[in-house]
């Protein structure tokens, strides 16, 4: 399989650098948002029970929208913050068009699946977003012939490969159902949206010469 290098005029342009800075700012902005919410909850001594997903309870439906913003404690939040920044930046920078579909899907989709199918309890945290983005970025790199996508896939595998155990019911108190649903959504969307966000590839002089001979 031939691996394509992206056109430097595209990847090294000022627009590309501006897009990267914007991706960092947006990802960082979300991290700041969930930290602000956690600090507010801590200052007001609020619990997260009313904001989480509670499977098959009508009162748990709003949690589909709010649960990814809530965390059970600062340790939970710290564990999610850096992955959200790294994966959010990668998603927004490498796959800006797909991100418009992927981010809502991995934000809301796991909550819907948990409400319908998960065990009882209160499910909160942004880990569904993390698993969804891991699934998308990793699989997208496997099925595309773009060096940037492959590099991002390898980086995700190196940094977060061990998180695969989080989709299994191993650790008590961890919403493995959220993780599994999000990972499957990310994987499926990586396949469905594989033709989006393909950067122009670099063409070499010998390729142009070959095309010229073919036209003669």
C-alpha positions as CSV (number, residue, x, y, z in Angstrom):
1,X,0.0,0.0,0.0
2,X,1.4,3.4,-1.0
3,X,1.6,6.0,1.8
4,X,0.9,9.5,0.6
5,X,2.7,12.6,1.9
6,X,0.6,15.7,2.2
7,X,1.3,18.7,0.0
8,X,3.6,21.0,2.0
9,X,1.7,24.0,0.5
10,X,-1.3,22.7,2.4
11,X,0.2,21.5,5.6
12,X,2.8,24.2,6.1
13,X,0.7,27.1,5.1
14,X,-0.3,30.0,7.4
15,X,-3.9,28.8,7.2
16,X,-2.9,25.3,8.4
17,X,-1.0,26.8,11.3
18,X,-4.0,29.1,12.1
19,X,-6.3,26.0,12.0
20,X,-4.0,24.2,14.5
21,X,-4.0,27.1,16.9
22,X,-7.8,27.3,16.6
23,X,-8.1,23.5,17.3
24,X,-5.9,23.9,20.4
25,X,-8.0,26.8,21.6
26,X,-11.3,25.0,21.2
27,X,-10.1,21.8,22.9
28,X,-8.6,23.9,25.7
29,X,-11.8,25.8,26.0
30,X,-13.8,22.7,26.6
31,X,-11.3,21.6,29.3
32,X,-11.6,25.0,31.0
33,X,-15.4,24.6,30.9
34,X,-15.4,21.3,32.7
35,X,-12.9,22.5,35.2
36,X,-15.1,25.6,35.8
37,X,-18.1,23.4,36.3
38,X,-16.2,21.1,38.8
39,X,-15.0,24.1,40.8
40,X,-18.5,25.5,40.9
41,X,-19.9,22.2,42.1
42,X,-17.1,22.0,44.7
43,X,-17.6,25.6,45.9
44,X,-21.4,25.1,46.2
45,X,-21.1,21.6,47.6
46,X,-23.3,20.2,44.9
47,X,-23.5,16.5,43.9
48,X,-23.5,15.1,40.5
49,X,-26.3,12.6,41.0
50,X,-29.0,14.9,39.4
51,X,-26.9,15.5,36.3
52,X,-25.7,12.0,35.5
53,X,-27.3,9.4,33.2
54,X,-29.5,7.0,35.2
55,X,-30.5,4.1,33.0
56,X,-34.2,3.7,32.2
57,X,-35.3,6.5,34.6
58,X,-37.0,9.5,33.2
59,X,-35.1,11.7,35.6
60,X,-31.9,10.3,34.1
61,X,-32.6,11.5,30.6
62,X,-31.2,15.0,31.1
63,X,-27.9,13.3,32.0
64,X,-27.4,12.5,28.3
65,X,-26.7,16.2,27.8
66,X,-25.0,17.0,31.1
67,X,-23.1,13.9,32.2
68,X,-20.1,14.5,30.0
69,X,-19.6,17.9,31.8
70,X,-19.7,16.3,35.3
71,X,-17.1,14.4,37.2
72,X,-17.2,12.5,40.4
73,X,-14.1,14.3,41.8
74,X,-11.0,16.2,40.9
75,X,-9.0,13.0,40.4
76,X,-11.6,11.9,37.8
77,X,-11.3,15.3,36.1
78,X,-7.5,15.4,36.1
79,X,-7.4,11.9,34.5
80,X,-9.7,13.2,31.6
81,X,-8.2,16.6,31.0
82,X,-5.0,15.9,29.1
83,X,-6.6,13.2,26.9
84,X,-9.4,15.6,26.0
85,X,-6.9,18.3,25.1
86,X,-4.7,16.0,23.0
87,X,-7.5,14.1,21.2
88,X,-9.7,17.2,20.8
89,X,-6.9,19.0,19.1
90,X,-6.1,16.1,16.8
91,X,-9.7,15.6,15.8
92,X,-10.4,19.3,15.2
93,X,-7.1,19.9,13.3
94,X,-6.9,16.7,11.2
95,X,-10.6,16.1,10.6
96,X,-12.4,19.4,10.8
97,X,-15.3,18.4,8.5
98,X,-15.8,15.0,10.2
99,X,-15.6,16.7,13.6
100,X,-18.9,18.4,13.0
101,X,-20.5,15.0,13.0
102,X,-18.2,13.0,15.2
103,X,-18.2,15.3,18.2
104,X,-22.0,15.5,18.7
105,X,-22.2,11.7,18.1
106,X,-19.6,10.8,20.7
107,X,-21.0,13.4,23.1
108,X,-24.6,12.3,23.0
109,X,-24.5,8.7,21.6
110,X,-22.9,7.0,24.6
111,X,-25.4,8.6,26.9
112,X,-28.3,7.3,24.9
113,X,-26.8,3.8,24.8
114,X,-26.2,3.9,28.6
115,X,-29.7,5.1,29.3
116,X,-31.1,2.2,27.2
117,X,-28.8,-0.6,28.1
118,X,-26.5,0.0,31.0
119,X,-26.7,-1.3,34.5
120,X,-28.2,0.9,37.2
121,X,-26.4,3.7,38.9
122,X,-25.3,7.2,38.0
123,X,-23.0,7.5,35.0
124,X,-20.9,10.8,34.7
125,X,-17.7,12.0,33.1
126,X,-16.2,13.0,29.8
127,X,-14.5,9.6,29.3
128,X,-17.1,8.8,26.6
129,X,-15.7,11.6,24.5
130,X,-12.2,10.3,25.0
131,X,-13.0,6.8,24.0
132,X,-15.0,8.0,21.0
133,X,-12.1,10.2,19.8
134,X,-9.6,7.4,20.4
135,X,-11.7,5.1,18.3
136,X,-12.1,7.6,15.5
137,X,-8.5,8.9,15.3
138,X,-7.0,5.4,15.6
139,X,-9.2,3.7,13.0
140,X,-9.0,6.6,10.6
141,X,-5.2,6.3,10.6
142,X,-5.5,2.6,9.8
143,X,-7.7,2.9,6.8
144,X,-6.3,6.1,5.2
145,X,-3.0,6.4,3.3
146,X,-2.2,9.8,4.7
147,X,1.0,10.1,6.7
148,X,-0.5,12.6,9.1
149,X,-3.5,10.3,9.9
150,X,-1.2,7.3,10.4
151,X,1.1,9.3,12.7
152,X,-1.9,10.4,14.8
153,X,-3.1,6.9,14.9
154,X,0.2,5.6,16.2
155,X,0.5,8.4,18.7
156,X,-3.0,7.6,20.1
157,X,-2.1,3.9,20.3
158,X,1.1,4.7,22.2
159,X,-0.5,7.1,24.6
160,X,-3.9,5.5,25.2
161,X,-3.6,1.9,24.0
162,X,-3.9,0.6,27.6
163,X,-7.3,2.3,27.8
164,X,-8.8,-0.6,25.8
165,X,-9.3,-2.4,29.1
166,X,-11.8,0.3,30.0
167,X,-14.4,-1.2,27.7
168,X,-14.5,-4.3,29.9
169,X,-16.4,-4.7,33.2
170,X,-13.2,-5.1,35.2
171,X,-12.9,-2.1,37.5
172,X,-15.6,-1.4,39.9
173,X,-17.2,2.1,39.7
174,X,-16.1,2.6,36.1
175,X,-18.8,3.1,33.4
176,X,-17.4,0.6,30.9
177,X,-20.7,0.8,29.1
178,X,-20.0,4.4,28.2
179,X,-16.5,3.6,27.1
180,X,-17.6,0.7,24.9
181,X,-20.5,2.6,23.3
182,X,-18.3,5.6,22.6
183,X,-15.5,3.5,21.1
184,X,-17.9,1.7,18.8
185,X,-19.4,5.0,17.7
186,X,-16.0,6.4,16.9
187,X,-14.9,3.3,15.1
188,X,-18.1,3.2,12.9
189,X,-17.8,6.9,12.0
190,X,-14.2,6.5,11.1
191,X,-15.3,4.0,8.4
192,X,-18.3,5.9,7.3
193,X,-16.5,9.2,7.0
194,X,-13.3,7.9,5.6
195,X,-13.6,10.1,2.5
196,X,-13.8,13.3,4.4
197,X,-10.8,15.6,5.2
198,X,-8.4,14.0,2.8
199,X,-5.5,16.5,2.4
200,X,-4.1,17.2,-1.1
201,X,-1.1,14.8,-1.5
202,X,2.3,15.9,-2.6
203,X,3.1,15.3,-6.2
204,X,6.7,14.6,-7.3
205,X,8.3,15.7,-10.6
206,X,8.5,12.2,-11.9
207,X,4.7,11.8,-11.4
208,X,4.1,14.9,-13.6
209,X,6.5,13.6,-16.2
210,X,4.7,10.2,-16.2
211,X,1.4,12.0,-16.8
212,X,2.9,14.0,-19.6
213,X,4.1,10.8,-21.3
214,X,0.6,9.2,-20.9
215,X,-1.0,12.1,-22.7
216,X,1.3,11.8,-25.7
